[in-house]
């Protein structure tokens, strides 16, 4: 083991969870469920930190031929949150992997 990896182990590991969804209420309920599960197993939590909302705009012609300047705009908003779990133990990781979250919620977990 090198000195760098030994230092990393002494500092402890960190789970970074990024959660994204199209509806903010569903997202907040999912984040609350994740935080409650982590707190049940005595984990230290930083967050949830709201990240900037990603907005995708689409412009569509109303009429294909005559009224070329008549257009409609649609947008999709992706709401995001980030949660850091410091020094997670095995039971915390196991409980987080076995959670059932609603459809439409995307989760990205990284071990730092």
C-alpha positions as CSV (number, residue, x, y, z in Angstrom):
1,X,0.0,0.0,0.0
2,X,1.3,3.4,-0.9
3,X,1.3,6.4,1.4
4,X,-1.3,8.1,-0.7
5,X,-3.8,5.2,-0.4
6,X,-3.1,4.9,3.3
7,X,-3.9,8.6,3.7
8,X,-7.1,8.1,1.7
9,X,-8.2,5.3,4.0
10,X,-7.4,7.3,7.1
11,X,-9.5,10.2,5.8
12,X,-12.4,7.9,5.1
13,X,-14.5,7.4,2.1
14,X,-17.4,9.4,0.9
15,X,-20.5,8.5,-1.1
16,X,-21.7,11.2,-3.4
17,X,-25.3,10.7,-4.5
18,X,-26.7,12.8,-7.3
19,X,-30.5,12.5,-7.8
20,X,-32.3,14.0,-10.7
21,X,-36.0,14.0,-11.8
22,X,-38.4,16.0,-13.9
23,X,-40.8,16.8,-11.0
24,X,-39.4,18.5,-8.0
25,X,-41.9,17.1,-5.5
26,X,-41.0,13.5,-6.4
27,X,-37.4,14.4,-6.2
28,X,-37.7,16.0,-2.7
29,X,-39.6,12.9,-1.4
30,X,-36.9,10.6,-2.8
31,X,-34.1,12.7,-1.3
32,X,-35.9,12.7,2.1
33,X,-36.2,8.9,1.9
34,X,-32.5,8.6,1.2
35,X,-31.6,10.9,4.1
36,X,-33.8,9.1,6.5
37,X,-32.3,5.8,5.5
38,X,-28.8,7.0,6.0
39,X,-29.6,8.7,9.3
40,X,-31.2,5.4,10.6
41,X,-27.7,3.8,10.3
42,X,-25.8,6.6,12.0
43,X,-24.2,8.1,8.9
44,X,-23.0,11.7,8.6
45,X,-24.8,13.6,5.9
46,X,-24.0,16.7,4.0
47,X,-26.9,18.1,2.0
48,X,-29.2,17.8,0.2
49,X,-27.6,20.5,-1.9
50,X,-29.8,21.8,-4.7
51,X,-27.9,22.0,-8.0
52,X,-28.9,24.3,-10.9
53,X,-32.0,23.2,-12.8
54,X,-31.2,22.1,-16.4
55,X,-33.7,23.6,-18.9
56,X,-34.0,22.2,-22.4
57,X,-36.0,24.3,-24.8
58,X,-37.5,23.1,-28.0
59,X,-39.0,25.4,-30.7
60,X,-41.5,23.9,-33.1
61,X,-43.2,25.5,-36.2
62,X,-47.0,25.6,-35.8
63,X,-47.7,25.5,-39.5
64,X,-45.3,23.8,-42.0
65,X,-46.1,26.1,-45.0
66,X,-47.9,29.4,-44.8
67,X,-47.4,30.8,-41.3
68,X,-43.7,30.2,-41.0
69,X,-43.2,32.8,-38.2
70,X,-45.8,31.1,-35.9
71,X,-43.8,29.0,-33.5
72,X,-44.4,27.2,-30.2
73,X,-41.8,26.7,-27.5
74,X,-41.7,23.8,-25.1
75,X,-39.3,23.2,-22.3
76,X,-38.2,20.3,-20.1
77,X,-36.8,21.0,-16.6
78,X,-34.5,18.6,-14.9
79,X,-34.2,19.2,-11.1
80,X,-31.1,18.0,-9.4
81,X,-29.9,17.4,-5.8
82,X,-26.6,16.2,-4.3
83,X,-26.1,14.3,-1.1
84,X,-22.7,13.4,0.5
85,X,-22.5,10.6,3.0
86,X,-19.3,10.7,5.0
87,X,-17.7,7.5,6.2
88,X,-20.5,5.1,5.3
89,X,-20.5,1.7,6.9
90,X,-21.5,-1.6,5.2
91,X,-25.1,-1.5,6.6
92,X,-25.7,2.0,5.3
93,X,-24.5,1.0,1.8
94,X,-26.6,-2.1,1.9
95,X,-29.8,-0.2,3.0
96,X,-29.3,2.4,0.3
97,X,-29.0,-0.2,-2.5
98,X,-32.1,-2.0,-1.4
99,X,-34.3,1.1,-1.4
100,X,-37.4,1.4,-3.7
101,X,-37.7,4.8,-5.2
102,X,-40.4,6.0,-7.5
103,X,-40.1,5.8,-11.3
104,X,-38.7,8.9,-13.0
105,X,-36.0,9.4,-10.4
106,X,-32.4,8.9,-11.7
107,X,-29.7,8.2,-9.2
108,X,-25.9,8.4,-9.7
109,X,-23.7,7.1,-6.9
110,X,-20.0,7.6,-6.8
111,X,-17.4,6.5,-4.2
112,X,-14.9,9.2,-3.5
